[in-house]
Amino acid sequence: MEKTLFDDLVQSLKEAKAIAKGHAPASRRFEVAPPDVKAVREKIGLSQSEFARLMHVSIKTLQNWEQHRRTPTGPAAALLKIVSTAPDLALKSLHA
């Protein structure tokens, strides 16, 4: 590895450590708003049980999302974004 590349990597790690410890501000910060699960479900016109089956989650999980006691994360959040953005395509793909 070239010395300059190695030095850049070491400097980046030092900056990350300082940011993680709160000693330096992050250069960029991204805030992703959690999806409004109830609005997404109502947009496509499914009942809670139908939508829970579609998402492969329990009805209780769906209710927790809708009542903001929990927030969908990872693949569930990504799938909700897809269903919200392109409901016809998402439903067609999920029912195939």
Stockholm file with secondary structure:
# STOCKHOLM 1.0

chainA/1-96         MEKTLFDDLVQSLKEAKAIAKGHAPASRRFEVAPPDVKAVREKIGLSQSEFARLMHVSIKTLQNWEQHRRTPTGPAAALLKIVSTAPDLALKSLHA
#=GR chainA/1-96 SS CCHHHHHHHHHHHHHHHHHHTTSSCCSCCCCCCCCCHHHHHHHHTCCHHHHHHHHTCCHHHHHHHHTTSSCCCHHHHHHHHHHHHCHHHHHHHHHC
#=GC SS_cons        CCHHHHHHHHHHHHHHHHHHTTSSCCSCCCCCCCCCHHHHHHHHTCCHHHHHHHHTCCHHHHHHHHTTSSCCCHHHHHHHHHHHHCHHHHHHHHHC
//
